[in-house]
Amino acid sequence: MADTTGTMPRIAYDSVLTDATLTASPADVETDGAVEQITDWTPWTFWRPSAAGAQEITADLGGAFDVNGFAIAGHDATDTVSMDY
C-alpha cells in the first residue's frame, strides 16, 4: 500500500494487522474500546481490555507473512509485553 496522500505514519504503516481477524481475551470492555481499533491509524482510539490482569490479542493473518517489525505505542502495561508467533 503506497502512501500517496502523506497522511500515514512513516514507520510501520504497511501493517499485516489491517486485514487480520483480531480477537481479545478477555473480551473487550465495550464497543468504544474494541480491539479492532488497534489498526485504525487514529491516535485517539485504543483497545480497552475488560478486566485487569493478563490480556491477549490474537491476530489471524490468514496465511504466512514476512514481518520485519513490531511496535506497541501509547500503552500503560505494568508487566511483561511479549509476542508469540
ZAVO-53121 format. One record per atom (N, C-alpha, C): residue number from 1; x, y, z. Coordinates in nm, 2 decimals. Example, Ala and Ser with C-alpha at 12.3 -4.5 7.8 and 13.67 -1.06 7.14 Angstrom:
BEGIN
1  1.32  -0.57  0.78
1  1.23  -0.45  0.78
1  1.32  -0.33  0.78
2  1.28  -0.22  0.71
2  1.37  -0.11  0.71
2  1.29  0.00  0.79
//
This chain:
BEGIN
1  0.09  -0.12  0.00
1  0.00  0.00  0.00
1  0.09  0.12  0.00
2  0.07  0.21  -0.10
2  0.15  0.33  -0.11
2  0.08  0.44  -0.04
3  0.16  0.53  0.03
3  0.10  0.65  0.09
3  0.11  0.76  -0.01
4  0.01  0.78  -0.08
4  0.01  0.89  -0.18
4  -0.05  1.02  -0.13
5  -0.10  1.02  -0.01
5  -0.16  1.14  0.05
5  -0.08  1.20  0.16
6  0.02  1.13  0.21
6  0.11  1.18  0.31
6  0.04  1.18  0.45
7  -0.07  1.10  0.46
7  -0.14  1.10  0.59
7  -0.10  0.99  0.68
8  -0.03  0.89  0.63
8  0.01  0.77  0.71
8  0.14  0.80  0.78
9  0.16  0.73  0.90
9  0.29  0.74  0.96
9  0.39  0.69  0.87
10  0.51  0.73  0.89
10  0.62  0.69  0.80
10  0.69  0.56  0.85
11  0.66  0.52  0.97
11  0.72  0.39  1.03
11  0.61  0.29  1.04
12  0.62  0.17  0.99
12  0.53  0.06  1.01
12  0.39  0.09  0.96
13  0.38  0.17  0.85
13  0.24  0.20  0.81
13  0.18  0.08  0.73
14  0.26  -0.01  0.67
14  0.21  -0.12  0.60
14  0.19  -0.24  0.69
15  0.08  -0.24  0.76
15  0.06  -0.34  0.87
15  -0.01  -0.47  0.82
16  0.04  -0.58  0.86
16  -0.03  -0.71  0.83
16  -0.15  -0.72  0.92
17  -0.17  -0.64  1.02
17  -0.29  -0.65  1.10
17  -0.41  -0.58  1.04
18  -0.39  -0.50  0.93
18  -0.50  -0.43  0.87
18  -0.61  -0.53  0.82
19  -0.57  -0.64  0.76
19  -0.67  -0.74  0.71
19  -0.68  -0.86  0.80
20  -0.62  -0.86  0.92
20  -0.63  -0.97  1.01
20  -0.76  -0.98  1.08
21  -0.79  -1.10  1.12
21  -0.91  -1.12  1.22
21  -0.85  -1.11  1.36
22  -0.90  -1.01  1.43
22  -0.85  -0.99  1.57
22  -0.95  -1.03  1.67
23  -0.90  -1.09  1.78
23  -0.98  -1.13  1.89
23  -0.90  -1.09  2.02
24  -0.97  -1.06  2.12
24  -0.91  -1.02  2.25
24  -0.96  -1.11  2.36
25  -0.87  -1.14  2.45
25  -0.90  -1.23  2.56
25  -0.85  -1.17  2.69
26  -0.93  -1.14  2.79
26  -1.07  -1.15  2.79
26  -1.13  -1.05  2.69
27  -1.26  -1.06  2.67
27  -1.33  -0.98  2.57
27  -1.32  -0.83  2.59
28  -1.34  -0.75  2.49
28  -1.34  -0.60  2.51
28  -1.44  -0.55  2.61
29  -1.40  -0.44  2.67
29  -1.49  -0.39  2.78
29  -1.62  -0.33  2.72
30  -1.61  -0.26  2.61
30  -1.72  -0.20  2.54
30  -1.69  -0.17  2.40
31  -1.78  -0.13  2.32
31  -1.76  -0.10  2.18
31  -1.65  0.01  2.16
32  -1.65  0.11  2.24
32  -1.55  0.22  2.21
32  -1.41  0.18  2.25
33  -1.39  0.06  2.30
33  -1.26  0.01  2.33
33  -1.23  -0.12  2.26
34  -1.29  -0.14  2.14
34  -1.28  -0.26  2.07
34  -1.14  -0.28  2.01
35  -1.10  -0.41  2.01
35  -0.97  -0.45  1.97
35  -0.94  -0.41  1.82
36  -1.04  -0.40  1.74
36  -1.02  -0.36  1.60
36  -0.96  -0.22  1.59
37  -0.97  -0.14  1.69
37  -0.92  0.00  1.69
37  -0.77  0.00  1.69
38  -0.70  -0.11  1.72
38  -0.55  -0.11  1.72
38  -0.50  -0.09  1.57
39  -0.59  -0.11  1.47
39  -0.55  -0.10  1.33
39  -0.61  0.02  1.26
40  -0.67  0.11  1.33
40  -0.75  0.22  1.26
40  -0.66  0.35  1.23
41  -0.54  0.35  1.28
41  -0.45  0.46  1.25
41  -0.49  0.60  1.31
42  -0.58  0.60  1.40
42  -0.62  0.72  1.47
42  -0.56  0.72  1.61
43  -0.49  0.82  1.65
43  -0.43  0.82  1.78
43  -0.52  0.84  1.90
44  -0.65  0.87  1.88
44  -0.74  0.89  1.98
44  -0.83  0.77  2.01
45  -0.81  0.66  1.94
45  -0.88  0.54  1.97
45  -0.79  0.44  2.02
46  -0.83  0.34  2.09
46  -0.75  0.24  2.16
46  -0.82  0.12  2.19
47  -0.75  0.01  2.23
47  -0.81  -0.11  2.28
47  -0.82  -0.10  2.43
48  -0.93  -0.13  2.48
48  -0.95  -0.13  2.63
48  -1.00  -0.26  2.67
49  -0.91  -0.34  2.75
49  -0.95  -0.47  2.79
49  -1.06  -0.46  2.90
50  -1.13  -0.58  2.91
50  -1.25  -0.58  3.00
50  -1.21  -0.61  3.15
51  -1.09  -0.65  3.18
51  -1.06  -0.68  3.31
51  -0.91  -0.66  3.34
52  -0.87  -0.64  3.46
52  -0.73  -0.63  3.50
52  -0.66  -0.77  3.48
53  -0.53  -0.77  3.49
53  -0.46  -0.90  3.48
53  -0.41  -0.92  3.34
54  -0.38  -1.05  3.31
54  -0.32  -1.09  3.18
54  -0.42  -1.06  3.07
55  -0.37  -1.00  2.96
55  -0.45  -0.97  2.84
55  -0.39  -1.04  2.72
56  -0.47  -1.07  2.62
56  -0.41  -1.13  2.50
56  -0.49  -1.08  2.38
57  -0.41  -1.04  2.27
57  -0.47  -1.01  2.14
57  -0.42  -1.11  2.05
58  -0.51  -1.18  1.97
58  -0.47  -1.28  1.88
58  -0.51  -1.22  1.74
59  -0.41  -1.24  1.64
59  -0.44  -1.19  1.51
59  -0.42  -1.31  1.41
60  -0.53  -1.34  1.34
60  -0.53  -1.45  1.24
60  -0.50  -1.38  1.11
61  -0.38  -1.40  1.06
61  -0.35  -1.33  0.93
61  -0.39  -1.40  0.81
62  -0.45  -1.53  0.82
62  -0.50  -1.60  0.71
62  -0.39  -1.67  0.63
63  -0.27  -1.66  0.67
63  -0.15  -1.72  0.60
63  -0.02  -1.68  0.66
64  0.08  -1.71  0.59
64  0.22  -1.68  0.63
64  0.26  -1.54  0.58
65  0.33  -1.46  0.66
65  0.37  -1.33  0.61
65  0.51  -1.31  0.67
66  0.60  -1.24  0.60
66  0.72  -1.19  0.65
66  0.70  -1.06  0.72
67  0.74  -1.05  0.85
67  0.72  -0.93  0.93
67  0.85  -0.89  0.97
68  0.88  -0.76  0.95
68  1.02  -0.71  0.98
68  1.02  -0.61  1.09
69  0.90  -0.60  1.16
69  0.90  -0.50  1.27
69  0.77  -0.52  1.36
70  0.78  -0.48  1.48
70  0.66  -0.49  1.57
70  0.67  -0.38  1.67
71  0.56  -0.31  1.69
71  0.57  -0.19  1.79
71  0.44  -0.18  1.86
72  0.45  -0.14  1.99
72  0.34  -0.11  2.07
72  0.36  0.04  2.12
73  0.26  0.12  2.09
73  0.27  0.26  2.13
73  0.16  0.31  2.22
74  0.19  0.40  2.31
74  0.09  0.46  2.40
74  0.03  0.36  2.49
75  0.10  0.26  2.54
75  0.05  0.16  2.63
75  0.07  0.20  2.78
76  0.00  0.14  2.87
76  0.03  0.16  3.01
76  0.05  0.02  3.07
77  0.12  -0.07  3.00
77  0.14  -0.20  3.05
77  0.23  -0.19  3.18
78  0.20  -0.27  3.28
78  0.27  -0.27  3.40
78  0.35  -0.40  3.42
79  0.34  -0.49  3.32
79  0.41  -0.62  3.33
79  0.48  -0.65  3.20
80  0.51  -0.77  3.17
80  0.57  -0.81  3.05
80  0.48  -0.80  2.93
81  0.54  -0.75  2.82
81  0.47  -0.75  2.69
81  0.55  -0.84  2.60
82  0.49  -0.93  2.54
82  0.56  -1.03  2.45
82  0.48  -1.06  2.33
83  0.55  -1.12  2.23
83  0.48  -1.16  2.11
83  0.52  -1.31  2.08
84  0.41  -1.39  2.06
84  0.43  -1.53  2.03
84  0.39  -1.55  1.89
85  0.47  -1.63  1.81
85  0.43  -1.65  1.67
85  0.47  -1.79  1.63
//
